[in-house]
């Protein structure tokens, strides 16, 4: 999905409605936290003003302290099973905190209107072998290791499968991924991730 974080609002702000956070939205939020070098905890996300991300669909995404702590840990390059522990209920010193800048604050629905994008569907391409292409055609599903260039893929996007001189476009009807965390894995190594996509042949 062509998601972007357009700003930050407060967790309990009723003017801006919440929305379910799918994988693409999660990856988008992690990227925004990383690029802007923000540092605040899951508890800050819930109780500080303007620490809840708003995407370009005009909706905010809300998390528990531990879930947000996982996002912040990933943004800092920490992927261990217990990575969230340094960012969930942590009390950072004032000189350590880096919160969203005032110019990114969104307080009312009107603040978001000029930033909303209606067409968020994104097109992706994946090179596959003959067996994978046949399975996609016959069973409507395909699995593959997560790739960085496909991390924003989600339900509602389109996926073109390319196999030598053949290619076919599918609509993504469901998207899921399994993260395999080990309790004592290297905290700076991403876990192995397998993506499973349910597909519908375009035009059917």
HELIX and SHEET records of a PDB file:
HELIX    1   1 UNK A   23  UNK A   35  1                                  13    
HELIX    2   2 UNK A   42  UNK A   47  1                                   6    
HELIX    3   3 UNK A   65  UNK A   75  1                                  11    
HELIX    4   4 UNK A   83  UNK A   86  5                                   4    
HELIX    5   5 UNK A  102  UNK A  104  5                                   3    
HELIX    6   6 UNK A  109  UNK A  113  1                                   5    
HELIX    7   7 UNK A  130  UNK A  139  1                                  10    
HELIX    8   8 UNK A  148  UNK A  150  5                                   3    
SHEET    1   A 2 UNK A   5  UNK A   9  0                                        
SHEET    2   A 2 UNK A  52  UNK A  55 -1                                        
SHEET    1   B 5 UNK A 123  UNK A 127  0                                        
SHEET    2   B 5 UNK A 158  UNK A 163  1                                        
SHEET    3   B 5 UNK A 166  UNK A 180 -1                                        
SHEET    4   B 5 UNK A 192  UNK A 201 -1                                        
SHEET    5   B 5 UNK A 141  UNK A 145 -1                                        
END                                                                             
